[in-house]
Amino acid sequence: MDESIAEFNKEFPKIKVTVAHTPYKQYWTKLMTQAEGNNLPDVFWMNGPNIKLYADGDQLAPLDDIDVDWDKLPEALVELYSFEGKHYGIPKDFDTTALWYNKAIFEKAGVELPNSNWTWDDFTKAANEISTKLKGEGIYGVTADLTGGQESFYNTMEQAGGYVIKEGKSGFDDPKSIEGLQIWADLIKDGGMPSVQVMADNKPNDMFASGKAAMIWAGTWNTTNYAKNNPNPSDLDLTDLPKKDKQATVIHGLANVVAKNSKNVAAAKAFAQFLGSKRGAEIEGAAGVTLPAYEGTQEKYLETYPDWNVKVYPDSAQNYAFPYPVSKNTNAWAGLEAEILAPAFAGEVPVEQAAKQMADKMNELLAKEGN
């Protein structure tokens, strides 16, 4: 960001940009407080679950009056950050989910490495076999974040032919969606995956990075973590998610937005426009943190990790990604997922029962959005 500001100031030397850092856990709470106090930052990051809430709440400035190469940005994300026919966010990056694996653990267990043609059967078989063979060392076949769906069940629901939300209705009770949830409950039941409690006490990303899990379903943003925190990064690699009825991965990404009530709207829009330009994206990509959204600028990100198959991220975005599921008030129902689905993943209630409960609660909340 500092480099982006320096580059921006070459063209606009009189505009001073100050960066405020807020940890992710506090970010959305702080943003809501700022919105209620009419004190939002001039330019700030927005995500898919919140864009419609802030746009509908008249907190964001439309960006159709500035020069943005919308056709050079992922169509699904441009659509995600639009509301009632207007653009409210300029996608800055994008992320998909891939299957990461530890080659050394696979070799120790004598199990064939994952590949892009893997099916669910290949994946679950390998996970269960590794857990069985390496149980004495406390190593599991796979771990994943089941507290939210982006890196786990959103993908499997879609892969099985189901969906999360469509035309304002929940898809959790669709038989295909239930099949997409069941795979995780079965993995835990069969021992291929840690229990819900173990994963609550030991973050899945930490388990994988420390060599306590052979595989993980992980989004683009985890790459720097694995590069820094795994003692032997050369042991790691990644490939496409396994498929069921079809291949599928969620595509999401952050966007830069401008506060409607900013005292510096013109300057804020100028900065947002620069961040959404090709040059802004090149700076983003060179940082190696995530994939820049602007077409043709992902190469620098790929060059940052020459030993890993990170190309699977942009390839999957182009070939089989589906948009992050959102509604006008996404967090209202998404916040219930962990509470309602955790007992099913833990084997305490049938998956079908939890899925139908989730659908009922979600549809109640979606109906209120239409009022």
C-alpha positions in Angstrom: 0.0 0.0 0.0 2.9 2.4 0.8 4.3 1.7 -2.7 0.9 2.4 -4.2 0.6 5.7 -2.4 4.1 6.7 -3.6 3.2 5.9 -7.2 -0.1 7.7 -6.9 1.6 10.8 -5.5 3.7 11.1 -8.6 0.6 12.2 -10.5 -1.2 13.8 -7.5 1.6 15.2 -5.2 -0.8 17.4 -3.3 -3.1 14.5 -2.1 -1.9 13.1 1.2 -3.0 9.5 1.8 -2.8 8.1 5.4 -3.2 4.4 6.0 -5.1 3.1 9.0 -4.6 -0.5 10.0 -7.3 -2.6 11.7 -7.1 -6.3 12.5 -9.6 -8.4 10.5 -11.5 -9.5 13.7 -12.3 -5.9 14.6 -12.5 -4.5 11.0 -16.2 -5.0 10.3 -17.3 -4.0 13.8 -15.2 -0.8 13.6 -16.5 -0.1 10.1 -20.1 -0.4 11.2 -19.5 2.0 14.1 -17.8 4.5 11.7 -20.8 4.2 9.3 -23.3 4.9 12.1 -21.2 7.9 13.2 -20.9 9.2 9.6 -17.1 8.9 9.9 -16.1 6.2 7.4 -12.6 6.3 5.8 -12.4 8.1 2.5 -11.3 4.9 0.7 -11.7 1.5 2.3 -11.8 -2.2 1.6 -15.1 -3.9 1.1 -16.0 -7.6 0.7 -18.9 -9.5 -1.0 -21.0 -10.2 2.1 -21.2 -6.5 3.1 -21.3 -4.6 -0.2 -25.1 -4.7 -0.6 -25.6 -3.7 3.0 -23.5 -0.6 2.7 -24.7 0.3 -0.8 -28.3 0.0 0.1 -27.6 1.9 3.3 -26.5 4.9 1.2 -22.9 4.8 2.6 -21.0 4.4 -0.7 -20.4 6.7 -3.6 -21.2 5.3 -7.0 -18.1 5.0 -9.2 -19.5 5.2 -12.7 -18.2 8.7 -13.2 -14.5 7.7 -13.1 -12.4 6.0 -15.7 -12.2 2.3 -14.7 -11.5 -0.6 -17.1 -14.4 -2.7 -15.9 -14.0 -5.1 -18.8 -10.4 -5.9 -17.6 -11.7 -7.1 -14.2 -13.4 -10.5 -13.4 -17.0 -10.2 -14.5 -18.3 -12.1 -11.4 -16.6 -9.6 -9.1 -17.7 -6.5 -11.1 -21.2 -7.9 -10.7 -20.7 -8.7 -7.0 -19.8 -5.1 -6.3 -22.6 -3.6 -8.3 -26.0 -2.6 -6.8 -29.1 -1.5 -8.6 -27.3 -0.9 -11.8 -24.4 1.1 -10.4 -20.7 0.2 -9.6 -19.9 0.7 -6.0 -16.6 -1.2 -5.7 -13.5 -1.6 -7.9 -12.2 -5.2 -7.4 -8.6 -5.1 -6.2 -7.8 -8.8 -6.0 -9.5 -12.2 -6.3 -9.2 -15.5 -4.6 -10.3 -19.1 -5.2 -9.7 -22.3 -3.2 -7.2 -25.1 -4.0 -6.1 -28.4 -2.6 -2.8 -27.9 -0.8 -0.8 -31.0 0.2 2.4 -32.0 1.9 4.5 -34.3 -0.3 6.6 -35.5 2.6 3.6 -36.8 4.5 2.2 -38.5 1.5 5.5 -40.2 0.9 5.7 -41.3 4.5 2.3 -42.8 4.3 2.9 -44.4 1.0 -0.1 -42.7 -0.6 -0.2 -41.4 -4.2 0.0 -37.6 -4.5 -3.1 -35.6 -5.4 -3.6 -34.5 -9.0 -6.0 -32.3 -11.0 -8.2 -35.3 -11.9 -8.9 -36.4 -8.4 -12.6 -37.1 -7.5 -14.1 -37.0 -4.0 -13.5 -40.8 -3.8 -9.8 -40.3 -4.4 -9.6 -37.5 -1.9 -11.5 -39.2 0.9 -9.7 -42.5 0.4 -6.3 -40.7 0.7 -7.3 -38.7 3.7 -8.6 -41.7 5.6 -5.6 -43.9 4.7 -3.1 -41.2 5.8 -4.9 -40.7 9.1 -4.9 -44.5 9.7 -1.2 -45.0 8.9 0.1 -41.9 10.8 -2.3 -41.8 13.7 0.5 -42.5 16.1 2.3 -39.3 15.0 -0.9 -37.2 15.4 -1.1 -36.5 11.7 -4.4 -36.3 9.9 -5.2 -36.8 6.3 -7.0 -33.4 5.8 -8.1 -30.4 7.7 -10.3 -27.5 6.6 -12.1 -24.5 8.0 -15.7 -25.6 8.6 -16.7 -22.4 10.5 -17.4 -20.8 7.1 -18.1 -22.2 3.7 -15.6 -20.4 1.5 -12.8 -22.9 1.9 -14.9 -26.0 2.5 -18.6 -26.7 2.1 -19.6 -23.9 -0.3 -17.3 -25.6 -2.8 -18.6 -29.1 -2.1 -22.2 -28.0 -2.3 -21.6 -26.6 -5.7 -19.5 -29.6 -6.8 -22.3 -32.0 -5.9 -24.7 -30.0 -8.0 -26.3 -28.0 -5.2 -26.1 -24.3 -4.3 -26.0 -21.9 -1.3 -28.5 -19.3 -2.5 -30.4 -18.7 -5.8 -33.1 -16.2 -6.6 -33.4 -15.1 -3.0 -33.9 -18.7 -1.7 -31.6 -20.9 0.4 -30.2 -24.0 -1.2 -29.0 -25.7 1.9 -32.0 -28.2 1.9 -31.5 -29.2 -1.7 -30.5 -32.9 -1.8 -27.4 -32.2 -3.8 -26.4 -29.5 -1.3 -26.8 -31.9 1.6 -24.5 -34.3 -0.2 -22.0 -31.5 -0.4 -22.2 -31.1 3.4 -22.2 -34.8 4.2 -18.6 -35.4 2.8 -17.2 -33.4 5.7 -19.2 -35.2 8.4 -18.1 -38.5 6.9 -14.5 -37.5 6.9 -14.6 -36.6 10.6 -16.6 -39.8 11.4 -14.1 -42.0 9.5 -11.1 -40.3 11.1 -9.7 -38.8 7.9 -10.2 -35.3 9.5 -9.9 -34.0 13.1 -13.0 -33.6 15.2 -14.8 -30.3 15.3 -13.4 -29.7 18.8 -9.8 -30.4 17.7 -10.1 -27.9 14.8 -11.6 -25.4 17.2 -8.6 -25.7 19.5 -6.1 -25.9 16.6 -6.6 -23.7 13.6 -6.6 -25.7 10.4 -4.1 -23.5 8.7 -1.7 -23.9 11.7 -2.2 -27.6 11.6 -1.3 -27.8 7.9 1.6 -25.3 8.1 3.1 -27.3 11.1 2.9 -30.7 9.4 0.0 -32.1 11.4 -2.3 -32.5 8.3 -1.4 -33.8 4.9 -4.0 -31.7 3.0 -6.1 -28.6 3.4 -8.6 -26.7 1.2 -7.2 -23.2 1.3 -7.8 -19.8 -0.4 -5.2 -17.7 -2.2 -4.5 -15.5 0.8 -2.9 -18.4 2.8 0.1 -18.6 0.4 2.4 -16.2 2.3 1.5 -18.0 5.6 2.7 -21.4 4.2 5.8 -19.8 2.7 6.8 -18.3 6.0 5.6 -20.8 8.6 6.2 -24.2 7.2 9.7 -25.5 8.1 10.1 -27.1 4.7 8.1 -25.1 2.1 9.5 -27.3 -0.7 7.4 -30.2 0.7 4.2 -28.3 -0.2 2.3 -27.9 -3.4 -1.3 -27.4 -4.6 -3.7 -28.6 -7.3 -7.3 -28.3 -8.3 -10.0 -29.2 -5.8 -11.4 -32.7 -6.2 -14.7 -32.9 -8.1 -18.0 -34.7 -7.7 -20.6 -34.0 -10.4 -18.4 -31.1 -11.6 -15.4 -29.0 -10.7 -16.2 -25.8 -8.7 -14.6 -23.3 -6.5 -15.8 -20.0 -4.9 -14.4 -16.8 -6.4 -14.3 -13.8 -4.2 -12.1 -10.8 -3.7 -11.9 -7.5 -2.0 -12.8 -4.2 -3.6 -11.9 -0.5 -3.0 -14.9 1.7 -2.2 -15.4 5.4 -1.5 -17.5 6.8 1.3 -20.4 8.8 0.0 -20.1 11.4 2.7 -16.3 11.8 2.4 -15.1 15.4 2.7 -12.6 14.5 0.0 -14.7 12.6 -2.6 -12.8 13.8 -5.6 -9.4 12.9 -4.2 -10.8 9.6 -2.8 -12.2 8.6 -6.2 -8.9 9.5 -7.8 -7.0 7.2 -5.4 -9.6 4.4 -5.9 -9.2 4.8 -9.6 -5.4 4.4 -9.4 -5.7 1.3 -7.2 -8.0 -0.2 -9.8 -5.7 0.6 -12.7 -3.3 -1.8 -14.4 -0.3 -0.1 -12.6 -2.1 -0.4 -9.2 -2.7 -4.1 -9.9 1.0 -4.6 -10.8 2.1 -3.2 -7.5 -0.5 -5.5 -5.8 0.8 -8.5 -7.6 4.5 -7.8 -6.9 3.7 -7.9 -3.2 3.0 -11.6 -3.5 0.1 -11.5 -1.1 -2.8 -12.2 -3.4 -3.8 -12.2 -7.0 -4.5 -8.8 -8.5 -7.9 -8.5 -10.2 -6.8 -6.6 -13.3 -6.4 -8.8 -16.4 -2.9 -9.7 -17.3 -1.2 -8.6 -14.0 -1.1 -11.9 -12.2 2.3 -12.9 -13.5 4.3 -11.1 -10.7 2.3 -13.0 -8.1 3.0 -16.3 -9.9 6.7 -15.4 -10.1 6.8 -14.9 -6.3 6.2 -18.7 -5.8 8.1 -20.4 -8.7 8.2 -23.8 -6.9 4.5 -24.1 -6.4 1.6 -24.6 -8.8 -0.1 -21.4 -7.7 -1.3 -21.0 -11.3 -4.2 -23.3 -10.3 -5.7 -20.2 -8.6 -6.2 -18.0 -11.7 -6.8 -21.0 -13.9 -9.7 -22.2 -11.7 -11.1 -18.7 -11.6 -11.2 -18.6 -15.3 -12.4 -22.2 -15.9 -14.8 -23.3 -13.2 -15.4 -20.6 -10.5 -18.8 -19.5 -9.2 -19.5 -16.2 -7.4 -19.3 -16.0 -3.6 -23.0 -16.4 -2.4 -24.4 -13.2 -1.0 -27.7 -11.4 -0.3 -28.5 -7.8 0.9 -27.6 -8.8 4.4 -25.4 -11.9 4.0 -23.9 -11.8 7.5 -27.3 -12.3 9.1 -27.6 -15.9 7.7 -23.9 -16.7 7.2 -23.4 -16.1 10.9 -25.6 -19.0 11.6 -23.7 -21.6 9.6 -21.1 -22.5 12.2 -23.8 -22.7 15.0 -26.2 -24.9 13.0 -23.9 -27.0 11.0 -21.2 -27.8 13.6 -23.3 -30.4 15.4 -23.9 -32.2 12.1 -20.2 -32.2 11.2 -19.6 -33.5 14.7 -22.0 -36.4 14.1 -24.4 -35.2 16.9 -27.4 -34.6 14.5 -28.1 -35.9 11.0 -26.7 -33.6 8.3 -30.0 -33.5 6.5 -31.7 -32.2 9.7 -29.1 -29.5 10.2 -29.3 -28.5 6.5 -33.0 -28.1 6.6 -32.8 -26.1 9.8 -30.2 -23.8 8.2 -32.5 -23.4 5.1 -35.5 -22.5 7.2 -33.6 -19.9 9.2 -31.9 -18.5 6.1 -35.2 -18.2 4.2 -36.8 -16.3 7.2 -34.0 -13.8 7.0 -34.0 -13.5 3.3 -37.8 -12.8 3.3 -37.1 -9.9 5.7 -34.6 -8.5 3.2 -37.4 -8.1 0.7 -39.6 -6.0 3.0 
